[in-house]
């Protein structure tokens, strides 16, 4: 226990929040106390984000009570939530990339000294360094945030929360960008904080992690309490049943595919990130080839170079036997190659644009006459995509930003499927989406493979890689350290190749 630390006791009773035409929360109950890890699960749109905004003071509930340390209130302001020791680690990362790690961690709470109250840089670094050591980060207190990977930025946000001496830490999908080893380290840190009396509310779609670390699990479905599990009763199958109201009989479709003719061939491919390493790789039509490895192994950089987003230092890329000459995005698309990027909000969607506009974006030339887009054909394409991918929206004219994470991912998929690709590269295809949407994405991948599409799937989710892939190429420091057949797919074999 931390000296002078007072455990928090928090209870939400019958909390309700109503938006015009939508009941986001209806009589929701939730309790948590210091020294406890509570998993909060539910599909996208179940009400988890709204509940967190109520806790953080971002919105006021329309009904119900919040009871903290025995004091009852109808709502909190952000300042009150912070003063009570409630800290957030959000899934969407928004660090200040022009500042270093220390400045980001202590932003708004800088340490000053002297009559002019100048920044005491030495004292600030001294406060941040022990937190980074606790998290086992690869970066230091003086490193530039602009140089950090997505995984490192996630750990930076956690360090910021810990620097506030929080009594309740709310972690929203904290492991979505982390490797297996980084995830294990974070779960260990959560256990350490629990032992020190900190309460942790853990929101995650990775149910195996919730099963591993949570003392209790609370499930929301359609804005209401859908059930709770305790201790040994916390099992993945039970959580899935509570979340979606039914059993998922076969989450990963174990359907091996026949290897057909090569559709994508990489020979001596070198990227600017790892110019001293080269990649030789062959993807066959109708195959799902997983690409595993630690964060920083060069997987995303390889995908972006193949698609023409980043420069290719050297090597040959062939699609259906034809060599790409310019290594540009237009050439890749014209040859039948599509990329579903890791960061859908920044790289895959125009969030302020309508769903139909996002879907039609890559094929506007096919939907246009004399430079004018045929809106009727655009709407027909969008409606067809909505039906095929079960995109949940009231209208295709709604902005993409209004959709849940899983439905945003479906829109990204829809725009490329409209191009009828021969090769589809998925970079972290199910990052930040719920279990029901994951199952739909896996089913779609299998259907595309059955149709002869070659799928290159980059994923840091070990269960996903093993459960979906026909073969797995493991990358390490910019090169393929080994390729595993379906009968060889185990976590041990993948990790052995990933770490050398």
C-alpha positions as CSV (number, residue, x, y, z in Angstrom):
1,X,0.0,0.0,0.0
2,X,1.3,3.5,-0.9
3,X,1.8,5.6,2.3
4,X,-1.1,8.0,2.8
5,X,-3.0,6.5,0.0
6,X,-6.8,6.3,0.5
7,X,-8.6,3.6,-1.5
8,X,-11.5,4.8,-3.6
9,X,-15.1,3.5,-3.3
10,X,-17.3,4.2,-6.3
11,X,-20.8,3.2,-7.1
12,X,-23.1,4.1,-10.0
13,X,-26.8,3.4,-9.5
14,X,-29.5,3.5,-12.1
15,X,-27.5,5.9,-14.4
16,X,-29.4,7.0,-17.4
17,X,-28.4,9.1,-20.4
18,X,-30.7,9.9,-23.3
19,X,-29.8,11.6,-26.6
20,X,-32.4,12.7,-29.1
21,X,-33.8,9.5,-30.4
22,X,-31.3,7.3,-28.7
23,X,-31.2,5.9,-25.1
24,X,-27.4,5.5,-24.6
25,X,-27.7,4.3,-21.0
26,X,-30.7,2.9,-19.1
27,X,-30.6,2.3,-15.4
28,X,-27.0,1.1,-15.4
29,X,-25.3,0.0,-12.2
30,X,-21.6,-0.3,-11.6
31,X,-19.4,-0.5,-8.6
32,X,-15.7,-0.7,-8.0
33,X,-13.4,-0.3,-5.0
34,X,-9.6,0.2,-4.4
35,X,-7.5,-2.9,-4.9
36,X,-9.9,-4.4,-7.5
37,X,-9.7,-4.9,-11.3
38,X,-13.2,-4.8,-13.0
39,X,-13.5,-5.7,-16.6
40,X,-16.1,-3.7,-18.6
41,X,-17.1,-5.5,-21.8
42,X,-19.7,-5.0,-24.5
43,X,-20.0,-4.6,-28.2
44,X,-19.3,-1.3,-29.9
45,X,-22.3,1.0,-29.2
46,X,-23.2,-0.9,-26.0
47,X,-22.8,2.2,-23.9
48,X,-19.3,1.8,-22.5
49,X,-17.9,5.1,-23.9
50,X,-21.0,7.0,-22.6
51,X,-20.5,5.5,-19.2
52,X,-16.9,6.5,-19.1
53,X,-17.8,10.1,-20.1
54,X,-20.2,10.2,-17.2
55,X,-17.4,9.0,-14.8
56,X,-15.0,11.6,-16.2
57,X,-17.4,14.5,-16.1
58,X,-17.5,15.0,-19.8
59,X,-21.3,14.6,-19.8
60,X,-24.0,14.8,-17.2
61,X,-26.4,11.8,-16.7
62,X,-30.1,12.4,-17.1
63,X,-30.8,10.2,-14.1
64,X,-29.2,8.1,-11.4
65,X,-26.5,8.7,-8.8
66,X,-22.7,8.6,-8.5
67,X,-21.5,7.7,-5.0
68,X,-17.8,8.3,-4.3
69,X,-16.4,7.6,-0.9
70,X,-19.9,7.6,0.5
71,X,-20.8,11.0,-1.0
72,X,-23.7,11.0,-3.4
73,X,-23.9,13.3,-6.4
74,X,-25.9,13.6,-9.6
75,X,-22.8,14.2,-11.8
76,X,-19.2,15.3,-11.9
77,X,-17.2,17.9,-13.7
78,X,-13.9,17.0,-15.3
79,X,-12.1,18.9,-12.6
80,X,-14.0,17.1,-9.8
81,X,-13.3,13.7,-11.3
82,X,-9.6,14.5,-11.5
83,X,-9.5,15.8,-8.0
84,X,-11.2,12.6,-6.8
85,X,-8.4,10.6,-8.3
86,X,-10.1,9.3,-11.5
87,X,-7.7,9.1,-14.5
88,X,-8.3,7.9,-18.0
89,X,-6.2,6.2,-20.6
90,X,-8.1,6.6,-23.9
91,X,-7.9,4.3,-26.8
92,X,-7.5,7.2,-29.3
93,X,-4.1,8.5,-28.7
94,X,-3.6,12.3,-28.8
95,X,0.0,13.1,-27.6
96,X,1.8,16.3,-28.5
97,X,4.4,15.0,-30.9
98,X,6.4,18.3,-30.8
99,X,7.2,17.7,-27.1
100,X,9.3,15.1,-25.4
101,X,8.0,12.3,-23.1
102,X,8.4,14.2,-19.8
103,X,6.5,17.3,-21.1
104,X,3.7,15.0,-22.3
105,X,3.5,13.1,-19.0
106,X,3.4,16.2,-16.8
107,X,1.4,18.4,-19.2
108,X,-0.5,21.0,-17.2
109,X,1.2,19.8,-14.0
110,X,4.7,21.0,-14.7
111,X,7.2,21.4,-11.8
112,X,8.6,24.9,-11.4
113,X,11.1,26.6,-9.1
114,X,12.6,30.0,-8.2
115,X,10.9,33.4,-8.0
116,X,10.2,33.4,-11.8
117,X,8.7,29.9,-11.5
118,X,10.7,28.5,-14.4
119,X,10.4,24.9,-15.4
120,X,12.5,22.6,-13.2
121,X,13.5,20.2,-15.9
122,X,15.6,18.1,-13.6
123,X,12.8,17.6,-11.1
124,X,10.3,16.7,-13.8
125,X,12.6,14.1,-15.3
126,X,13.2,12.7,-11.9
127,X,9.5,12.2,-11.4
128,X,8.9,10.6,-14.8
129,X,11.8,8.2,-15.0
130,X,10.6,5.9,-12.1
131,X,7.2,5.6,-13.8
132,X,8.7,4.6,-17.1
133,X,10.9,2.0,-15.3
134,X,7.7,0.6,-13.7
135,X,6.2,0.2,-17.1
136,X,9.4,-1.2,-18.6
137,X,9.3,1.2,-21.6
138,X,11.8,1.2,-24.4
139,X,11.9,5.0,-24.4
140,X,13.3,7.5,-22.0
141,X,12.1,10.6,-20.3
142,X,13.8,12.9,-22.8
143,X,12.9,11.1,-26.0
144,X,10.8,12.8,-28.6
145,X,7.2,11.7,-28.8
146,X,7.3,12.1,-32.6
147,X,9.7,9.1,-32.7
148,X,7.5,6.8,-30.7
149,X,5.5,3.9,-32.2
150,X,1.8,3.4,-31.6
151,X,2.6,0.9,-28.8
152,X,5.0,3.3,-27.1
153,X,2.4,6.1,-27.3
154,X,-0.1,3.8,-25.6
155,X,2.4,3.3,-22.7
156,X,3.1,7.0,-22.7
157,X,-0.6,7.6,-22.0
158,X,-0.6,5.1,-19.2
159,X,2.5,6.8,-17.7
160,X,0.6,10.1,-17.7
161,X,-2.3,8.5,-15.8
162,X,0.0,7.0,-13.2
163,X,1.8,10.3,-12.7
164,X,-1.5,11.8,-11.4
165,X,-1.4,9.4,-8.4
166,X,-4.8,8.2,-9.5
167,X,-7.0,6.1,-7.2
168,X,-9.1,4.8,-10.1
169,X,-7.5,4.2,-13.5
170,X,-9.8,3.6,-16.5
171,X,-8.0,1.8,-19.3
172,X,-9.9,1.9,-22.6
173,X,-8.5,-0.7,-25.0
174,X,-4.9,-0.2,-23.6
175,X,-3.5,-3.3,-25.3
176,X,-4.9,-2.8,-28.8
177,X,-1.5,-1.7,-30.2
178,X,0.8,-3.8,-28.0
179,X,2.6,-7.0,-28.7
180,X,2.3,-10.1,-26.6
181,X,5.3,-9.3,-24.4
182,X,4.2,-5.6,-24.0
183,X,0.7,-6.8,-23.1
184,X,2.0,-9.2,-20.5
185,X,4.1,-6.4,-19.0
186,X,1.0,-4.1,-18.9
187,X,-1.1,-6.7,-17.2
188,X,1.6,-7.2,-14.6
189,X,1.7,-3.4,-14.0
190,X,-2.1,-3.6,-13.5
191,X,-1.7,-6.3,-10.9
192,X,1.0,-4.2,-9.1
193,X,-1.3,-1.2,-9.0
194,X,-4.1,-3.4,-7.7
195,X,-1.8,-4.6,-4.9
196,X,-1.1,-0.9,-4.0
197,X,-4.8,-0.3,-3.6
198,X,-5.6,1.3,-7.0
199,X,-8.9,0.5,-8.6
200,X,-8.7,-0.4,-12.3
201,X,-11.6,-0.4,-14.8
202,X,-10.4,-2.4,-17.7
203,X,-12.2,-2.0,-21.0
204,X,-11.1,-4.5,-23.7
205,X,-12.3,-6.5,-26.6
206,X,-9.5,-9.0,-26.0
207,X,-11.5,-11.2,-23.8
208,X,-8.6,-13.6,-23.0
209,X,-6.8,-10.6,-21.3
210,X,-10.0,-9.8,-19.3
211,X,-10.2,-13.4,-18.2
212,X,-6.6,-13.3,-17.2
213,X,-6.6,-10.2,-15.0
214,X,-10.1,-9.2,-13.9
215,X,-11.6,-9.9,-10.5
216,X,-15.1,-9.1,-11.7
217,X,-16.6,-8.5,-15.2
218,X,-19.6,-6.3,-15.9
219,X,-21.2,-6.5,-19.3
220,X,-23.3,-3.8,-21.1
221,X,-25.6,-4.5,-24.0
222,X,-27.8,-1.9,-25.8
223,X,-27.1,0.6,-22.9
224,X,-28.2,-1.8,-20.1
225,X,-26.6,-4.2,-17.7
226,X,-26.4,-7.6,-19.4
227,X,-24.8,-9.5,-16.6
228,X,-21.8,-9.9,-14.4
229,X,-19.2,-12.6,-13.7
230,X,-16.9,-13.1,-10.7
231,X,-13.6,-15.0,-10.2
232,X,-13.5,-18.5,-11.7
233,X,-16.8,-17.8,-13.5
234,X,-15.0,-15.4,-15.8
235,X,-14.6,-17.4,-19.0
236,X,-14.5,-16.3,-22.6
237,X,-17.5,-18.3,-23.8
238,X,-19.6,-16.8,-21.0
239,X,-18.5,-13.2,-21.8
240,X,-19.2,-13.7,-25.5
241,X,-22.7,-15.0,-24.6
242,X,-23.4,-11.9,-22.4
243,X,-22.1,-9.5,-25.0
244,X,-24.0,-10.6,-28.1
245,X,-26.9,-12.6,-26.5
246,X,-25.9,-15.8,-28.2
247,X,-23.1,-18.4,-28.5
248,X,-20.4,-18.0,-31.1
249,X,-20.1,-21.7,-32.0
250,X,-16.9,-21.3,-34.1
251,X,-15.2,-18.0,-33.5
252,X,-12.3,-18.7,-35.8
253,X,-13.4,-20.6,-38.9
254,X,-10.8,-23.5,-39.2
255,X,-11.0,-23.7,-43.0
256,X,-7.7,-24.4,-44.8
257,X,-7.5,-23.2,-48.4
258,X,-5.9,-24.8,-51.4
259,X,-2.7,-23.0,-52.5
260,X,-3.3,-21.8,-56.0
261,X,-1.1,-19.8,-58.3
262,X,1.1,-17.0,-56.8
263,X,-0.7,-13.7,-56.9
264,X,1.8,-11.4,-55.0
265,X,5.6,-12.0,-55.1
266,X,8.2,-10.0,-53.2
267,X,11.8,-10.5,-54.1
268,X,14.6,-8.7,-52.4
269,X,12.2,-6.0,-51.1
270,X,14.0,-3.4,-48.9
271,X,12.2,-0.6,-47.1
272,X,13.6,2.8,-45.9
273,X,13.1,1.7,-42.3
274,X,15.3,-1.4,-42.7
275,X,17.4,-0.7,-45.8
276,X,19.9,-3.4,-44.7
277,X,17.3,-6.2,-44.6
278,X,15.3,-7.7,-47.5
279,X,12.0,-9.6,-47.7
280,X,11.3,-12.6,-50.0
281,X,7.6,-13.6,-49.8
282,X,5.0,-15.3,-51.9
283,X,1.2,-15.0,-51.4
284,X,-1.0,-17.4,-53.3
285,X,-4.5,-16.7,-54.6
286,X,-7.1,-17.9,-52.1
287,X,-4.7,-17.9,-49.2
288,X,-4.7,-16.1,-45.9
289,X,-1.0,-15.4,-45.1
290,X,-0.6,-14.0,-41.6
291,X,2.4,-11.7,-40.8
292,X,3.4,-11.8,-37.2
293,X,6.3,-10.3,-35.3
294,X,7.0,-7.8,-32.5
295,X,6.0,-4.1,-32.9
296,X,8.8,-2.4,-34.8
297,X,9.7,-5.6,-36.8
298,X,8.9,-3.8,-40.0
299,X,5.5,-5.3,-40.9
300,X,3.5,-2.1,-41.4
301,X,6.4,-0.5,-43.2
302,X,6.5,-3.5,-45.6
303,X,2.8,-3.2,-46.3
304,X,3.0,0.5,-47.0
305,X,6.0,0.1,-49.3
306,X,4.3,-2.6,-51.3
307,X,1.2,-0.4,-51.6
308,X,3.4,2.6,-52.7
309,X,2.7,4.8,-49.7
310,X,6.4,4.7,-48.6
311,X,9.4,4.5,-50.9
312,X,10.9,1.2,-51.9
313,X,14.6,1.1,-51.5
314,X,15.1,-2.0,-53.7
315,X,13.5,-5.2,-54.8
316,X,10.8,-6.5,-57.2
317,X,7.1,-6.6,-56.6
318,X,4.9,-8.8,-58.9
319,X,1.1,-8.9,-59.0
320,X,-0.2,-11.8,-61.1
321,X,3.2,-12.2,-62.6
322,X,3.4,-8.6,-63.8
323,X,6.2,-6.4,-62.2
324,X,5.2,-3.1,-60.7
325,X,7.3,-0.3,-62.3
326,X,6.5,3.0,-60.5
327,X,5.8,1.5,-57.0
328,X,3.1,4.1,-56.6
329,X,-0.4,3.9,-55.0
330,X,-2.3,4.4,-58.3
331,X,-0.2,1.7,-60.0
332,X,-0.9,-0.7,-57.0
333,X,-4.6,0.0,-57.1
334,X,-4.8,-0.4,-60.9
335,X,-3.0,-3.8,-60.6
336,X,-5.6,-5.1,-58.1
337,X,-3.9,-4.4,-54.7
338,X,-5.7,-2.8,-51.7
339,X,-4.6,-1.8,-48.2
340,X,-6.7,-1.7,-45.1
341,X,-4.4,0.4,-42.8
342,X,-3.7,0.0,-39.2
343,X,-5.1,3.5,-38.2
344,X,-8.5,3.6,-39.9
345,X,-9.4,7.1,-38.5
346,X,-6.3,8.8,-39.8
347,X,-5.4,6.7,-42.9
348,X,-8.5,4.8,-43.9
349,X,-11.4,7.2,-43.6
350,X,-12.5,10.8,-44.2
351,X,-14.4,11.1,-41.0
352,X,-16.4,14.2,-41.8
353,X,-17.5,12.7,-45.1
354,X,-20.6,10.6,-45.6
355,X,-20.4,6.8,-45.5
356,X,-21.4,6.7,-49.2
357,X,-18.7,9.2,-50.1
358,X,-16.0,7.1,-48.3
359,X,-17.1,3.9,-50.0
360,X,-17.1,5.4,-53.5
361,X,-13.8,7.3,-53.1
362,X,-11.4,4.9,-54.8
363,X,-13.7,4.3,-57.8
364,X,-15.0,7.8,-58.5
365,X,-13.8,7.6,-62.1
366,X,-16.1,4.5,-62.6
367,X,-19.0,6.3,-61.1
368,X,-18.6,9.6,-63.0
369,X,-19.6,10.9,-66.4
370,X,-17.6,13.7,-67.9
371,X,-16.1,14.5,-64.5
372,X,-19.4,14.6,-62.6
373,X,-20.2,11.9,-60.0
374,X,-23.4,10.0,-60.7
375,X,-25.0,10.2,-57.2
376,X,-27.6,7.5,-57.9
377,X,-24.9,5.0,-58.9
378,X,-22.8,6.1,-55.8
379,X,-25.9,5.5,-53.5
380,X,-26.5,2.1,-55.1
381,X,-22.9,1.0,-54.5
382,X,-23.1,2.2,-50.9
383,X,-26.4,0.5,-50.2
384,X,-25.1,-2.7,-51.7
385,X,-22.0,-2.5,-49.5
386,X,-24.1,-1.8,-46.4
387,X,-26.1,-5.0,-47.0
388,X,-23.1,-7.1,-47.9
389,X,-21.1,-6.1,-44.8
390,X,-24.0,-5.5,-42.4
391,X,-22.9,-1.9,-41.7
392,X,-25.1,-0.7,-38.9
393,X,-26.3,2.8,-39.8
394,X,-29.6,4.6,-40.2
395,X,-28.5,6.2,-43.5
396,X,-25.5,6.0,-45.8
397,X,-25.5,9.8,-45.8
398,X,-24.4,9.9,-42.1
399,X,-20.8,10.9,-41.4
400,X,-18.3,8.1,-40.9
401,X,-17.3,9.7,-37.6
402,X,-20.7,8.8,-36.2
403,X,-20.2,5.0,-36.6
404,X,-18.8,2.6,-34.0
405,X,-15.3,1.3,-34.5
406,X,-16.4,-2.0,-36.0
407,X,-18.7,-0.3,-38.5
408,X,-16.0,2.2,-39.5
409,X,-13.7,-0.7,-40.2
410,X,-16.5,-2.2,-42.4
411,X,-16.7,1.1,-44.4
412,X,-12.9,0.9,-45.0
413,X,-13.3,-2.7,-46.3
414,X,-16.3,-1.7,-48.4
415,X,-14.4,1.0,-50.3
416,X,-11.7,-1.5,-51.3
417,X,-14.1,-4.4,-52.0
418,X,-15.9,-2.1,-54.5
419,X,-12.6,-2.2,-56.5
420,X,-12.7,-6.1,-56.7
421,X,-9.1,-6.5,-55.5
422,X,-6.9,-9.5,-56.3
423,X,-4.8,-8.9,-53.2
424,X,-6.0,-7.4,-49.9
425,X,-3.6,-6.3,-47.2
426,X,-5.1,-6.1,-43.7
427,X,-3.0,-4.2,-41.2
428,X,-4.4,-5.1,-37.7
429,X,-7.9,-5.8,-39.1
430,X,-9.7,-6.1,-35.8
431,X,-7.9,-3.5,-33.7
432,X,-10.4,-1.9,-31.4
433,X,-13.6,-3.7,-32.6
434,X,-15.9,-5.9,-30.6
435,X,-16.2,-9.7,-30.6
436,X,-19.2,-9.7,-32.8
437,X,-17.6,-7.5,-35.5
438,X,-14.5,-9.6,-35.3
439,X,-16.4,-12.7,-36.2
440,X,-17.9,-10.9,-39.1
441,X,-14.5,-9.7,-40.4
442,X,-13.1,-13.2,-40.1
443,X,-16.1,-14.6,-42.0
444,X,-15.6,-12.0,-44.7
445,X,-11.9,-12.9,-45.0
446,X,-12.7,-16.5,-45.4
447,X,-15.3,-15.7,-48.1
448,X,-12.8,-13.6,-50.0
449,X,-10.2,-16.3,-49.8
450,X,-12.8,-18.8,-51.2
451,X,-13.3,-16.4,-54.1
452,X,-9.6,-16.5,-54.9
453,X,-8.5,-13.2,-53.3
454,X,-5.0,-13.3,-51.8
455,X,-5.1,-11.9,-48.2
456,X,-2.0,-10.7,-46.4
457,X,-3.0,-10.2,-42.7
458,X,-0.7,-8.3,-40.3
459,X,-1.7,-8.8,-36.7
460,X,-0.3,-8.5,-33.2
461,X,-3.2,-10.7,-31.8
462,X,-1.6,-14.1,-31.5
463,X,-5.0,-15.9,-31.2
464,X,-6.1,-14.2,-34.4
465,X,-2.9,-15.1,-36.3
466,X,-3.1,-18.7,-35.4
467,X,-6.9,-19.0,-35.7
468,X,-7.3,-17.4,-39.2
469,X,-4.1,-18.0,-41.2
470,X,-3.2,-20.7,-43.6
471,X,0.5,-19.9,-43.2
472,X,2.3,-17.4,-41.1
473,X,5.4,-15.4,-42.0
474,X,7.2,-14.1,-38.9
475,X,9.2,-10.8,-39.3
476,X,12.2,-9.7,-37.3
477,X,14.1,-6.5,-37.9
478,X,12.9,-6.0,-41.4
479,X,13.2,-9.5,-42.7
480,X,11.2,-12.7,-42.7
481,X,12.8,-15.0,-40.1
482,X,10.7,-18.0,-40.9
483,X,7.4,-19.2,-42.4
484,X,5.2,-21.6,-40.5
485,X,2.6,-24.0,-42.0
486,X,-0.8,-24.5,-40.4
487,X,0.3,-27.6,-38.5
488,X,3.3,-25.6,-37.0
489,X,1.2,-22.6,-35.8
490,X,1.8,-22.3,-32.0
491,X,2.6,-19.3,-29.9
492,X,5.9,-20.8,-29.0
493,X,7.0,-21.3,-32.6
494,X,5.9,-17.8,-33.6
495,X,7.7,-16.1,-30.6
496,X,10.8,-18.1,-31.2
497,X,11.1,-16.7,-34.7
498,X,10.0,-13.2,-33.6
499,X,12.7,-12.8,-31.0
500,X,15.4,-14.8,-32.8
